[in-house]
């Protein structure tokens, strides 16, 4: 009989926490603490080269399973890490320079690995390229005062959840800033709606993000 497999991909550091074994050649072995540290080091090495990283894992499923949800994503078998070259589009750095010259502060909020975000931010002139991005996990541990201070001193935020995006916008507004937010996904919608100017992507944007925005970029 054929075997049913569930494959999962995602942020390597998050996915690793859902794995208890790894595949080495054609063998499945225990995922030891030493190997976990080695995999994390590999992810950091790839991220330091401004590569976007993706973890891949799987697990066999019962043959009679008809639906799969997030509760099934545990006890996974780690397969490996993929490093993806995703360079900024031509003209982005120049556009950010123009924004800075106009007195506009530019903040990058991304789901990428913090080291990847830091390096790409530095290439674009957002942050200094060496100061570590503030992570969603760090933001979750902050009270309102600390969170507000982070929005004043940091320009790159990484591994963030939708609620972090919304809270960043709210904190900037509380400090008297006029906030324009750009985004294209469902998870951007709350922050787009809260921002003084929500800007959605017309070609690649989701309908939810467009509905939540004040402006849609047609091209």
N, C-alpha and C positions, 0 to 999 in steps of 0.2 A: 504493500500500500504506500501511496505517496505521503511524505511528511510535510506537515504544515509549519512554516517558520514565520516569526514576526521579526522584522528588521526595524531598528530604531536609529535615527541619526539626530545629532544635536550638539549643543555646547559640550566639549570634551570634559570639562571639569564637573559639569552637572551629570552627564551620562555616566562618568566613572563611578559616581556614588550609587548608581543603580546596578553596577556589575559586581559579580562575585567570582567570576571565572574569566579566562581568556583563551582564545584559540591560538595555538602555536603550531604552524604547519597543519597537520591533520589531527593534532591532539588538542583536547580541552583540558586545561590545567587550572589550578587554583590561582586567583589573582592576589598575589601577596602584597604586603605593604611596600616591600622593596620595589616591586614592579609598578605599583601605583605611583611611587615617587619618580620612577624612571619615565613613566608616561607623562606625568605632569611636567617634568623637565623638557621632554620632547615638545610638548605643546608650547611651553614658554619660548623655546628656541625658535620654533616656527613663527610665533607671534612677534618675536623681536625682529623678524625679517619682514614685518608688515603683512604677513600672510593671514588670511582668515582660516580658522581651524574648525574642523568638523569631526566629531567622534562618531564611530559606527559600531553597533552591537546587535546581537540577535538572541533569540531563545526559541526552542521548539515549543509548539503549542499542541494542545489536544486536538485530534482530527475533527472533533465535532463542534469546535468553536465557530460561532457564526458572526460575532462582533468582537472588536478589540477596542479598549479604551485605555486611558493613562494608568489605570490600576494594574494593568498587565505589564507595565514597564518596570519590572524589578527582577532580580535574579538573572540578569542579562549576562551574556558571554561577550566580552570585549573583542572586537575584530581589529580595530586600528584607528589611526588618526590621518585625516586628509588635510593637507595645506593647500589653500586655494589663492591664486594670485587674482586680486580684485582691485586694480589700481583706480585712483580717483579719475573721473572724466577730465578730458582736456578743458582747460579754462576755469576749473573750479578754484584753484589757488588764486588766479587773477581776480575772480569775482569776490573772493573773501578779502583780498587786498583792498578792492574798491569799497567794500562794506566798512572795513576798518577806517579807511580814509574819510568816509562819510560819518564817522562817529558811532557806527553800529558795532556792538559786541557780538561775536559769533560763538555759539556754544554747540558742541557736537554731543548728541545723545544717541547711543548705539547699543545693540545687543551683543556686539563683538567682544572678544577677549580683551581685557584691559590693556595688555601690552600692544596688541594689534591697534587698538583705538589710539593709544598714545603715539605710536609711530606714524600712523596715517594722519593724525591731527597735526603732528609736527611738520609733515610734508606739505600740509595745506596752510600752515600758518595759524592753526588753532592750538593753543598751548605751546609749550617749548619743545615738545618731542621727547623730553626726558622725565618730566614730572609725571608720576603715575596717575592714570585716570582714576576717578572716584567710582567705586563699583556700587551696584544696586544693593549688595549685601551690606556694605558700609553705610549706605544711606538709610537702610532699614533700622540700623542700630542707633541712629542719631535722633536726638530730640529736635524740636522745632528750631531752637536757637542754633544748634550745630548744623542742622540742615541748611538753614538760611545762610550761615557763614560759608558753607561749602559752595553754594550757588554764587557767592560773591568772589570767591578766590579760585575756583576751578572752572575750566572751560571744556573739559572732556569727561564725559560720564559713560561708563561701559557696563555691560551685563545688567541693564536696567529692565524693570517690569513696567507695564503701562501706568501703574499707580505712581511710580517714581517720576515719570515724564510729567504727569499732571501736577504732582507736588512741586517739581522744579519750577514749572510755569507759575504756580500760585505764590511760591516764595519770592520769585523775581518781582511779581506784581505788588506784593506787600511792601517791597522795598522801593516802590515808585517807578519801576521799569515798565516801559511799554513793550510788550512781548509779541513778536511774530513767530509762529511755529510752523514748520513745514513737515509734512509726513505723507505717507502713502498707504499705510496699513490700518487694519481694524484696531490694532493696539495703540495707534496714534490718535484715534478719534476723541477720547476724553480731553487730552491736552490741546488738540486743535480747537475744540469747542470752548475751552477755558481761555485760550490765548486772546489777546486783543485783536490779533489778525491771524486767522487760521488759513494756511496755504496748502492745498492738496495738489497732488500730481495728476494731471488730466489723463495721460496716456496709460501709465502703469498703476495709478491709484485705485484703491477699492471704492465701491459706491459709498460705504459707510464713512470713509475719510472725506469724501467729497461732500456728503450731506452735512458733515460737522464743520465744514470750512466756510470762510468768508470769501475766499478767492481760489480759483482753480487755474493752474497753469496749463494752458491748452497744448503747448509744445514743450 
